[in-house]
Amino acid sequence: MASQTRDTPATITASGDIQRLLIVRLGSMGDIIHTLPAATALRQVFPQATIGWIVEERWAELLCTLPTPRSGPRSPQRPLADRIHTVSTAKWRAAPLSNQTWEQIAAGLSELRAARYQVAADFQGAARSALLARWSGTPVIFGVAQPRENVASMFYTRQVIARGTHIVEQNFSLAEAIAGRSLEMPRVEFPHDESAEQECDRRLRILDIHDFVLLNPGAGWGAKQWPPERYGEVARHLAEDGLRSLVNFGPGEEGLVQAVEAASGGTAKGTVLSLTELTALTRRARLFIGGDTGPMHLAAALGIPVVSIFGPTDPARNGPFGTRSIVLRNPESPTTHTRRAQPDEGLLEISSEEVVVAARRLLRSCRG
């Protein structure tokens, strides 16, 4: 009988000698952060393996600092993945008939196939992520048995029953299936850009800010958004304890930060940051206050104490993971991912006084 090559499905077992592993998690910010513990554990299990990651271009900075090459020897600037393959699916969908779109897709797939990955892990569970895993030419594709989009399971050669309540735990069970054994939850390492760290310190010196709270009034959709004026009220009260507030905001959120600043009586200041700069600033915060958003999950992953204000999403599944935290949620809030524009009524029942009390209690416990 002819011998089989290393790359055939018959020779790649869950506990086999994986030398080329592809992770598929395109976005969004929080979802990528929720995948990092599983990816880090796989890096520890297969330390010599080439690990690639397919990610949306806008989120690549969570894996690699901007000036750093997307492939090559790992470094503090790109600590986890050996190769980062970026896609821009939103742009491609906006111009599906464009020659430029097809050229970009063809070039990306050619690069992906050239890596000759042995195993792919689809942590997204969507049709497009499973399709990208299949297009990579990888013979073995792991995914959960009940993915977010059922059609994704058609592309998996290995289906795994996800375990755990929190999405981090569910992702981790997929990593354990690939490793073929139980794993310890690791500490996640984010890209480190020394120039961004120094710039962050410089800005804080200019503002004469030492101890500060990081506020994040934005949200993915209106139902998750606590009123910005209440963030300003929280900032004003925490200033009485000697804590300044910095307000993180992104494109299109200028109105939010202006409302926070106005309600804070001058105790809160908005700051717009790149992902690398946000990581550097978050590392220095005494406390993070915000809703179910990517920046909140970043703070939790960095070990920063979190007061999280939840509305319709389930904190048992999506709450701050792996750090000291207090989650505020009204019992009347329904659990749903429907992207309603209007704020959740239960969310509006959470007062600024409740958030201040939670923040002070968490800060005291951390000092203790």
Secondary structure, DSSP 8 states (H G I E B T S, - for coil): -----TTSGGG--TTS---EEEEE----HHHHHHHHHHHHHHHHHSTTSEEEEEEEGGGGGGTS-TTS-SBSS-BTTB-S-SEEEEE-HHHHHHSTT-HHHHHHHHHHHHHHHHT--SEEEESS-SHHHHHHHHHTT-SEEEEESS-SSGGGGGG-SEEE---SSSHHHHHHHHHHHHHTS------------HHHHHHHHHHHHHTT--SEEEEE---SSGGG---HHHHHHHHHHHHTTT-EEEEEE-TT-HHHHHHHHHHHTTSEEEEE--HHHHHHHHHT-SEEEESSSHHHHHHHHTT--EEEEESSS-HHHHS--SS-EEEEE-TT--------SS--HHHHTS-HHHHHHHHHHHHHHHH-
